[in-house]
């Protein structure tokens, strides 16, 4: 299985001849993404409605060009001008060829400025299983009790009440038995979203896990 990171929380998962695009959003987007890299897409997974996870016009073009399947929450479909989408819920299983995708819980944090339009009431993560390996994409989530397990966890560590921070995030990752942590959500321009990468590295190492900071367009094989 291959994982390629793009801007913010966007990942491309490749396995068994299938290409799964997760959370293509608007931060640092360029037309090269659509024209050169996000091609021959079989499936698009969206975690929640925010623009940095769901760039609707480009998603629609990929669906039309590649006949890609699109999976979104009901709230996302209510708030984004998407078409051809299938509504999914926590607990559902999606099969893409020989790839199995579990739709799992995610709890987006809340701050007062998010009232009404920005508040996320329906958020999901995905656990992608293929080739005997599992990749857990958490979405923007605060910590919660769960029994999820994975080999690789892709998650944000921004803190600030909207996602887990370095301390609680490292404990959350450790509890999944993840062997490898791939930090995401690192390109947001807001100062409140910045992460102290040295502190994050030290904390992950303290929990005896490996980590990999992927550059935009960089691929890792697991």
Phi and psi in degrees as GROMACS dihedral restraints (atoms count N, CA, C in turn):
[ dihedral_restraints ]
;  ai    aj    ak    al  type     phi  dphi    fc
    3     4     5     6     1  -115.3    20    10
    4     5     6     7     1   141.7    20    10
    6     7     8     9     1  -122.7    20    10
    7     8     9    10     1   124.0    20    10
    9    10    11    12     1  -117.4    20    10
   10    11    12    13     1   129.8    20    10
   12    13    14    15     1   -94.9    20    10
   13    14    15    16     1   136.0    20    10
   15    16    17    18     1  -116.5    20    10
   16    17    18    19     1  -163.6    20    10
   18    19    20    21     1   -63.2    20    10
   19    20    21    22     1   150.5    20    10
   21    22    23    24     1    54.8    20    10
   22    23    24    25     1  -109.7    20    10
   24    25    26    27     1  -111.5    20    10
   25    26    27    28     1    14.0    20    10
   27    28    29    30     1   -81.6    20    10
   28    29    30    31     1   128.2    20    10
   30    31    32    33     1  -131.5    20    10
   31    32    33    34     1   146.6    20    10
   33    34    35    36     1  -114.7    20    10
   34    35    36    37     1   119.8    20    10
   36    37    38    39     1  -106.0    20    10
   37    38    39    40     1   127.7    20    10
   39    40    41    42     1  -123.0    20    10
   40    41    42    43     1   129.1    20    10
   42    43    44    45     1  -163.4    20    10
   43    44    45    46     1   142.7    20    10
   45    46    47    48     1    51.8    20    10
   46    47    48    49     1    36.9    20    10
   48    49    50    51     1    77.7    20    10
   49    50    51    52     1     4.9    20    10
   51    52    53    54     1  -106.6    20    10
   52    53    54    55     1   148.0    20    10
   54    55    56    57     1  -125.1    20    10
   55    56    57    58     1   117.6    20    10
   57    58    59    60     1  -115.3    20    10
   58    59    60    61     1   121.7    20    10
   60    61    62    63     1  -104.3    20    10
   61    62    63    64     1   128.9    20    10
   63    64    65    66     1  -117.0    20    10
   64    65    66    67     1   126.7    20    10
   66    67    68    69     1    53.0    20    10
   67    68    69    70     1    53.3    20    10
   69    70    71    72     1   -70.1    20    10
   70    71    72    73     1   117.3    20    10
   72    73    74    75     1  -120.9    20    10
   73    74    75    76     1  -169.6    20    10
   75    76    77    78     1   -93.6    20    10
   76    77    78    79     1   -14.5    20    10
   78    79    80    81     1   -74.1    20    10
   79    80    81    82     1   126.0    20    10
   81    82    83    84     1    62.9    20    10
   82    83    84    85     1    17.0    20    10
   84    85    86    87     1   -67.9    20    10
   85    86    87    88     1   142.6    20    10
   87    88    89    90     1  -138.0    20    10
   88    89    90    91     1   158.1    20    10
   90    91    92    93     1   -62.6    20    10
   91    92    93    94     1   -20.0    20    10
   93    94    95    96     1   -58.3    20    10
   94    95    96    97     1   -32.4    20    10
   96    97    98    99     1   -59.0    20    10
   97    98    99   100     1   -52.5    20    10
   99   100   101   102     1   -69.0    20    10
  100   101   102   103     1   -41.8    20    10
  102   103   104   105     1   -79.8    20    10
  103   104   105   106     1   -33.8    20    10
  105   106   107   108     1  -114.8    20    10
  106   107   108   109     1   -32.8    20    10
  108   109   110   111     1  -111.4    20    10
  109   110   111   112     1   -39.1    20    10
  111   112   113   114     1   -92.1    20    10
  112   113   114   115     1    65.3    20    10
  114   115   116   117     1  -118.7    20    10
  115   116   117   118     1   158.1    20    10
  117   118   119   120     1    51.6    20    10
  118   119   120   121     1    45.2    20    10
  120   121   122   123     1   -83.4    20    10
  121   122   123   124     1   130.4    20    10
  123   124   125   126     1   -91.1    20    10
  124   125   126   127     1   -30.4    20    10
  126   127   128   129     1  -154.1    20    10
  127   128   129   130     1   139.8    20    10
  129   130   131   132     1  -120.5    20    10
  130   131   132   133     1   128.6    20    10
  132   133   134   135     1  -114.1    20    10
  133   134   135   136     1   126.9    20    10
  135   136   137   138     1  -116.3    20    10
  136   137   138   139     1   133.2    20    10
  138   139   140   141     1   -85.3    20    10
  139   140   141   142     1   -41.6    20    10
  141   142   143   144     1  -160.6    20    10
  142   143   144   145     1   179.1    20    10
  144   145   146   147     1   -79.5    20    10
  145   146   147   148     1   -13.8    20    10
  147   148   149   150     1   -62.8    20    10
  148   149   150   151     1   144.6    20    10
  150   151   152   153     1   -61.4    20    10
  151   152   153   154     1   -29.2    20    10
  153   154   155   156     1   -75.1    20    10
  154   155   156   157     1    -2.0    20    10
  156   157   158   159     1  -119.9    20    10
  157   158   159   160     1    -9.6    20    10
  159   160   161   162     1  -148.6    20    10
  160   161   162   163     1    91.9    20    10
  162   163   164   165     1   -92.6    20    10
  163   164   165   166     1    92.9    20    10
  165   166   167   168     1   -60.5    20    10
  166   167   168   169     1   -44.4    20    10
  168   169   170   171     1   -64.5    20    10
  169   170   171   172     1   -37.4    20    10
  171   172   173   174     1   -73.2    20    10
  172   173   174   175     1   -40.5    20    10
  174   175   176   177     1   -58.5    20    10
  175   176   177   178     1   -44.4    20    10
  177   178   179   180     1   -60.8    20    10
  178   179   180   181     1   -39.4    20    10
  180   181   182   183     1   -66.5    20    10
  181   182   183   184     1   -37.9    20    10
  183   184   185   186     1   -66.4    20    10
  184   185   186   187     1   -42.8    20    10
  186   187   188   189     1   -59.1    20    10
  187   188   189   190     1   -43.9    20    10
  189   190   191   192     1   -68.9    20    10
  190   191   192   193     1   -44.4    20    10
  192   193   194   195     1   -69.2    20    10
  193   194   195   196     1   -45.4    20    10
  195   196   197   198     1  -103.8    20    10
  196   197   198   199     1    -2.2    20    10
  198   199   200   201     1    55.6    20    10
  199   200   201   202     1    40.2    20    10
  201   202   203   204     1   -76.4    20    10
  202   203   204   205     1   144.4    20    10
  204   205   206   207     1   -79.1    20    10
  205   206   207   208     1   139.4    20    10
  207   208   209   210     1  -123.1    20    10
  208   209   210   211     1   126.2    20    10
  210   211   212   213     1  -120.4    20    10
  211   212   213   214     1   125.0    20    10
  213   214   215   216     1  -143.1    20    10
  214   215   216   217     1   162.0    20    10
  216   217   218   219     1   -76.8    20    10
  217   218   219   220     1   162.7    20    10
  219   220   221   222     1   -60.2    20    10
  220   221   222   223     1   -42.4    20    10
  222   223   224   225     1   -62.4    20    10
  223   224   225   226     1   -39.3    20    10
  225   226   227   228     1   -61.3    20    10
  226   227   228   229     1   -45.4    20    10
  228   229   230   231     1   -65.6    20    10
  229   230   231   232     1   -30.9    20    10
  231   232   233   234     1   -68.5    20    10
  232   233   234   235     1   -28.0    20    10
  234   235   236   237     1  -110.1    20    10
  235   236   237   238     1    -9.6    20    10
  237   238   239   240     1  -124.6    20    10
  238   239   240   241     1   139.4    20    10
  240   241   242   243     1   -78.9    20    10
  241   242   243   244     1    69.2    20    10
  243   244   245   246     1  -102.4    20    10
  244   245   246   247     1   153.0    20    10
  246   247   248   249     1  -135.7    20    10
  247   248   249   250     1   157.1    20    10
  249   250   251   252     1    74.3    20    10
  250   251   252   253     1    20.0    20    10
  252   253   254   255     1   -92.3    20    10
  253   254   255   256     1   148.2    20    10
  255   256   257   258     1  -104.7    20    10
  256   257   258   259     1   130.2    20    10
  258   259   260   261     1   -80.6    20    10
  259   260   261   262     1   131.6    20    10
  261   262   263   264     1  -123.0    20    10
  262   263   264   265     1   160.2    20    10
  264   265   266   267     1  -135.3    20    10
  265   266   267   268     1   160.0    20    10
  267   268   269   270     1   -53.6    20    10
  268   269   270   271     1   134.2    20    10
  270   271   272   273     1    98.4    20    10
  271   272   273   274     1   -11.0    20    10
  273   274   275   276     1   -79.4    20    10
  274   275   276   277     1   154.1    20    10
  276   277   278   279     1  -115.9    20    10
  277   278   279   280     1   132.0    20    10
  279   280   281   282     1  -113.0    20    10
  280   281   282   283     1   131.9    20    10
  282   283   284   285     1  -110.7    20    10
  283   284   285   286     1   124.1    20    10
  285   286   287   288     1  -122.5    20    10
  286   287   288   289     1    96.8    20    10
  288   289   290   291     1    61.0    20    10
  289   290   291   292     1  -124.5    20    10
  291   292   293   294     1   -94.6    20    10
  292   293   294   295     1    13.7    20    10
  294   295   296   297     1  -102.3    20    10
  295   296   297   298     1   132.4    20    10
  297   298   299   300     1  -112.6    20    10
  298   299   300   301     1   131.1    20    10
  300   301   302   303     1  -121.9    20    10
  301   302   303   304     1   118.7    20    10
  303   304   305   306     1   -91.1    20    10
  304   305   306   307     1   131.7    20    10
  306   307   308   309     1   -91.8    20    10
  307   308   309   310     1   118.0    20    10
  309   310   311   312     1  -122.7    20    10
  310   311   312   313     1   172.2    20    10
  312   313   314   315     1   -67.1    20    10
  313   314   315   316     1   144.5    20    10
  315   316   317   318     1  -149.7    20    10
  316   317   318   319     1   142.3    20    10
  318   319   320   321     1  -125.0    20    10
  319   320   321   322     1    98.3    20    10
  321   322   323   324     1   -68.7    20    10
  322   323   324   325     1   133.6    20    10
  324   325   326   327     1   -67.5    20    10
  325   326   327   328     1   166.7    20    10
  327   328   329   330     1  -131.0    20    10
  328   329   330   331     1   138.6    20    10
  330   331   332   333     1  -130.8    20    10
  331   332   333   334     1   153.9    20    10
  333   334   335   336     1   -54.7    20    10
  334   335   336   337     1   -32.6    20    10
  336   337   338   339     1   -67.9    20    10
  337   338   339   340     1   -11.5    20    10
  339   340   341   342     1   -87.3    20    10
  340   341   342   343     1    -0.1    20    10
  342   343   344   345     1   -49.1    20    10
  343   344   345   346     1   134.5    20    10
  345   346   347   348     1    70.9    20    10
  346   347   348   349     1   -96.8    20    10
  348   349   350   351     1   -63.2    20    10
  349   350   351   352     1   -42.8    20    10
  351   352   353   354     1   -88.6    20    10
  352   353   354   355     1   -17.5    20    10
  354   355   356   357     1   -63.6    20    10
  355   356   357   358     1   131.7    20    10
  357   358   359   360     1  -100.3    20    10
  358   359   360   361     1   115.9    20    10
  360   361   362   363     1  -100.5    20    10
  361   362   363   364     1   -17.1    20    10
  363   364   365   366     1  -136.5    20    10
  364   365   366   367     1   114.0    20    10
  366   367   368   369     1  -140.9    20    10
  367   368   369   370     1   141.3    20    10
  369   370   371   372     1  -136.0    20    10
  370   371   372   373     1   155.9    20    10
  372   373   374   375     1  -110.5    20    10
  373   374   375   376     1   175.9    20    10
  375   376   377   378     1  -135.7    20    10
  376   377   378   379     1   137.3    20    10
  378   379   380   381     1  -114.6    20    10
  379   380   381   382     1   113.7    20    10
  381   382   383   384     1   -99.8    20    10
  382   383   384   385     1   122.2    20    10
  384   385   386   387     1  -114.0    20    10
  385   386   387   388     1   123.2    20    10
  387   388   389   390     1  -161.9    20    10
  388   389   390   391     1   145.7    20    10
  390   391   392   393     1    56.7    20    10
  391   392   393   394     1    31.4    20    10
  393   394   395   396     1    76.2    20    10
  394   395   396   397     1    10.2    20    10
  396   397   398   399     1  -123.5    20    10
  397   398   399   400     1   157.8    20    10
  399   400   401   402     1  -132.5    20    10
  400   401   402   403     1   137.2    20    10
  402   403   404   405     1  -121.2    20    10
  403   404   405   406     1   122.1    20    10
  405   406   407   408     1  -103.3    20    10
  406   407   408   409     1   117.2    20    10
  408   409   410   411     1  -105.2    20    10
  409   410   411   412     1   111.3    20    10
  411   412   413   414     1   -79.6    20    10
  412   413   414   415     1   -21.2    20    10
  414   415   416   417     1    69.3    20    10
  415   416   417   418     1  -176.9    20    10
  417   418   419   420     1   -76.3    20    10
  418   419   420   421     1   109.3    20    10
  420   421   422   423     1  -144.9    20    10
  421   422   423   424     1   147.8    20    10
  423   424   425   426     1   -87.0    20    10
  424   425   426   427     1   171.8    20    10
  426   427   428   429     1   -72.4    20    10
  427   428   429   430     1   142.2    20    10
  429   430   431   432     1  -152.9    20    10
  430   431   432   433     1   157.1    20    10
  432   433   434   435     1   -74.1    20    10
  433   434   435   436     1   135.1    20    10
  435   436   437   438     1  -160.7    20    10
  436   437   438   439     1   171.2    20    10
  438   439   440   441     1  -117.4    20    10
  439   440   441   442     1    24.8    20    10
  441   442   443   444     1   -70.4    20    10
  442   443   444   445     1   144.1    20    10
  444   445   446   447     1  -131.2    20    10
  445   446   447   448     1   154.6    20    10
  447   448   449   450     1  -163.3    20    10
  448   449   450   451     1   167.8    20    10
  450   451   452   453     1   -91.3    20    10
  451   452   453   454     1   -37.1    20    10
  453   454   455   456     1  -130.5    20    10
  454   455   456   457     1   134.7    20    10
  456   457   458   459     1  -119.6    20    10
  457   458   459   460     1   129.8    20    10
  459   460   461   462     1  -112.4    20    10
  460   461   462   463     1   115.1    20    10
  462   463   464   465     1  -154.8    20    10
  463   464   465   466     1   155.6    20    10
  465   466   467   468     1   -86.7    20    10
  466   467   468   469     1   156.1    20    10
  468   469   470   471     1  -132.0    20    10
  469   470   471   472     1    32.7    20    10
  471   472   473   474     1   -72.9    20    10
  472   473   474   475     1   -27.8    20    10
  474   475   476   477     1    73.1    20    10
  475   476   477   478     1  -136.3    20    10
  477   478   479   480     1    56.5    20    10
  478   479   480   481     1    19.9    20    10
  480   481   482   483     1    89.2    20    10
  481   482   483   484     1   -14.3    20    10
  483   484   485   486     1   -97.3    20    10
  484   485   486   487     1   -34.8    20    10
  486   487   488   489     1  -132.8    20    10
  487   488   489   490     1   174.4    20    10
  489   490   491   492     1   -64.6    20    10
  490   491   492   493     1   152.7    20    10
  492   493   494   495     1   -96.6    20    10
  493   494   495   496     1  -162.7    20    10
  495   496   497   498     1   -68.3    20    10
  496   497   498   499     1   -46.5    20    10
  498   499   500   501     1   -69.4    20    10
  499   500   501   502     1   -58.1    20    10
  501   502   503   504     1   -67.6    20    10
  502   503   504   505     1   -32.7    20    10
  504   505   506   507     1   -64.4    20    10
  505   506   507   508     1   -40.1    20    10
  507   508   509   510     1   -67.0    20    10
  508   509   510   511     1   -36.5    20    10
  510   511   512   513     1   -68.8    20    10
  511   512   513   514     1   -40.1    20    10
  513   514   515   516     1   -60.5    20    10
  514   515   516   517     1   -47.5    20    10
  516   517   518   519     1   -61.9    20    10
  517   518   519   520     1   -42.9    20    10
  519   520   521   522     1   -60.3    20    10
  520   521   522   523     1   -38.0    20    10
  522   523   524   525     1   -67.7    20    10
  523   524   525   526     1   -19.8    20    10
  525   526   527   528     1   -84.5    20    10
  526   527   528   529     1    -4.5    20    10
  528   529   530   531     1    66.8    20    10
  529   530   531   532     1    22.5    20    10
  531   532   533   534     1   -62.1    20    10
  532   533   534   535     1   136.1    20    10
  534   535   536   537     1   -87.9    20    10
  535   536   537   538     1   -24.8    20    10
  537   538   539   540     1  -136.9    20    10
  538   539   540   541     1   133.9    20    10
  540   541   542   543     1  -110.9    20    10
  541   542   543   544     1   125.8    20    10
  543   544   545   546     1  -113.4    20    10
  544   545   546   547     1   104.9    20    10
  546   547   548   549     1   -69.1    20    10
  547   548   549   550     1   139.2    20    10
  549   550   551   552     1  -130.8    20    10
  550   551   552   553     1  -177.7    20    10
  552   553   554   555     1    65.7    20    10
  553   554   555   556     1    40.3    20    10
  555   556   557   558     1  -103.3    20    10
  556   557   558   559     1    -6.1    20    10
  558   559   560   561     1  -102.2    20    10
  559   560   561   562     1     4.2    20    10
  561   562   563   564     1   -63.4    20    10
  562   563   564   565     1   132.8    20    10
  564   565   566   567     1   -74.5    20    10
  565   566   567   568     1   -17.0    20    10
  567   568   569   570     1   -68.6    20    10
  568   569   570   571     1   132.9    20    10
  570   571   572   573     1   -58.1    20    10
  571   572   573   574     1   -31.5    20    10
  573   574   575   576     1   -68.0    20    10
  574   575   576   577     1   -14.3    20    10
  576   577   578   579     1   -98.3    20    10
  577   578   579   580     1    -0.8    20    10
  579   580   581   582     1   -75.9    20    10
  580   581   582   583     1   150.0    20    10
  582   583   584   585     1  -119.9    20    10
  583   584   585   586     1   136.7    20    10
  585   586   587   588     1   -77.5    20    10
  586   587   588   589     1   100.6    20    10
  588   589   590   591     1   -66.3    20    10
  589   590   591   592     1   -33.9    20    10
  591   592   593   594     1   -66.6    20    10
  592   593   594   595     1   -42.3    20    10
  594   595   596   597     1   -64.0    20    10
  595   596   597   598     1   -38.6    20    10
  597   598   599   600     1   -64.4    20    10
  598   599   600   601     1   -45.4    20    10
  600   601   602   603     1   -57.9    20    10
  601   602   603   604     1   -48.2    20    10
  603   604   605   606     1   -61.5    20    10
  604   605   606   607     1   -39.4    20    10
  606   607   608   609     1   -69.6    20    10
  607   608   609   610     1   -41.9    20    10
  609   610   611   612     1   -64.1    20    10
  610   611   612   613     1   -41.0    20    10
  612   613   614   615     1   -63.5    20    10
  613   614   615   616     1   -36.6    20    10
  615   616   617   618     1   -64.3    20    10
  616   617   618   619     1   -26.6    20    10
  618   619   620   621     1   -91.4    20    10
  619   620   621   622     1     9.2    20    10
  621   622   623   624     1    61.6    20    10
  622   623   624   625     1    40.7    20    10
  624   625   626   627     1  -119.0    20    10
  625   626   627   628     1   155.0    20    10
  627   628   629   630     1   -89.5    20    10
  628   629   630   631     1   158.6    20    10
  630   631   632   633     1  -141.2    20    10
  631   632   633   634     1   159.1    20    10
  633   634   635   636     1  -145.9    20    10
  634   635   636   637     1   118.3    20    10
  636   637   638   639     1   -90.4    20    10
  637   638   639   640     1   110.6    20    10
  639   640   641   642     1   -91.3    20    10
  640   641   642   643     1   134.0    20    10
  642   643   644   645     1   -73.3    20    10
  643   644   645   646     1   162.7    20    10
  645   646   647   648     1   -62.7    20    10
  646   647   648   649     1   124.4    20    10
  648   649   650   651     1    90.5    20    10
  649   650   651   652     1    -4.0    20    10
  651   652   653   654     1   -82.3    20    10
  652   653   654   655     1   142.1    20    10
  654   655   656   657     1  -117.1    20    10
  655   656   657   658     1   141.7    20    10
  657   658   659   660     1  -126.8    20    10
  658   659   660   661     1   143.8    20    10
  660   661   662   663     1  -109.3    20    10
  661   662   663   664     1   132.1    20    10
